[in-house]
Amino acid sequence: MATFDRVLRGGVLWLTDGPAVADVGIKDGTIVEIGDLKQASASEIVKVEGLAVLPGMIDTQVHFREPGMEHKEDLESGSRAALYGGVTTFFEMPNTSPTTTSREALDDKLSRAKGRCWANYGFFVGASNDNIDQLRELELLPGTPGIKIFMGSSTGPLLVEGDENLRRVLENGSRPCPIHAEDEPRLRELKNLLSEHPHPREHPHVRDAEAARLATSRILALSRETGRPVHILHVSTADELTLIDEAKRHGLRTTAEATPQHLYFNEELYERRGTRAQMNPPIRSEEHRRAIFEALVEGLFDVLGSDHAPHTLDEKAKPYPQSPSGMPGVQTIYPFAMRLVAEGHISAERMLQLCCENPCAIYGIKGKGRIAVGYDADLVVCEPSTPFTVENAWFQSKCGWSAWEGEMLYGKPIHVLVNGTFSLREGSHVGSPSGCAVEYDWKPVPSKV
Ligand code: DOR
């Protein structure tokens, strides 16, 4: 009998502490040996000499729209887009229809996902004013990385607005909460500022930097008060960077996410792409973009996340502000991260922390995020320093467009293995989906009362 199911031979492995040329032996979905495996027997030997082997990316913020909005995306198409981009695990957000705010809704998503996902999955439960008392139990259900909080309304009805309810949400559990930080009362006030025939370039003014600063400041104060760690999603302003830095210095377990779009685009995108540039929190001025980029280079951020939020072209063709907010991104995020490395902004090791290791550390993901013996064989084979121009034909998302079309990214995935199975081969998906529900190592912290 073969020792291994599969051996990847001769690739440059991107390891936590730097690159190394070695073979990877895989059995039953797990990496069981790393080294010189020339003598080993295997059912399949795949030569990857001259190519890099990276751990698959873990994208902890995507919206895959199922159930309820499958015309925009579904779990199969969204996870296929993930696969083509080298994302082998995704965490999906609860603003579907119905919202994922109960055990039944979570179970429904998990059963829909079974056998249809090209990448591994976890589904956040949404906090709402009606489920606060159940959150302590909900956050520990199998299949969820925890509880998501929308402080400002975006796509869908999920919202926890006032400090009193936010405090109760934070008190009702212990896992880190990802936060959409925009201040709802301020958003309501600013809506009146829209001109008579609004243009999408007004978006960063009606959801302004102060709305983001206020919300982040409020949730960090509540995090300090309650001791509950928070993870600030899609940071979009220079102002929030100072707050996050201070929180980290004061020993709060605060973590933060940067998205490729806030790192790369500025408000000029509204002129080129109109409503396709519209997302929440908005793409802002060059000053904010540069500050976020510098903070990434300096090490403030913990993760990169895509906030993949597909809407159809018909929906985006509605006049602003009836047009929905959000842009796809799960397929382009890892190649964007590789561009950051290829251009020398961050090291390969830092990229692995942002895309693979830190998501595991924050959410307690078991057995993923690195190439090491005993870890799941979620692997991406690519040429990280080879650029490619992003073309529409490559996209797998149902929405069929991306703000990244025409941009240059790096390291288009050639092969991708998910749980040891080849799911992308020579750039095309093969076989059937092999994604599984992610498992977590998380011990609940007992309630104070
Ligand atoms: O622009 C956004 N779109 N921001 C969000 O927070 C939600 C997302 C969506 O689901 O469309």
Boltz pocket constraint, residues with backbone or C-beta under 6 A from the ligand:
constraints:
  - pocket:
      binder: B
      contacts: [[A, 63], [A, 95], [A, 154], [A, 155], [A, 180], [A, 278], [A, 279], [A, 280], [A, 281], [A, 307], [A, 309], [A, 310], [A, 325], [A, 326], [A, 327]]
      max_distance: 6.0
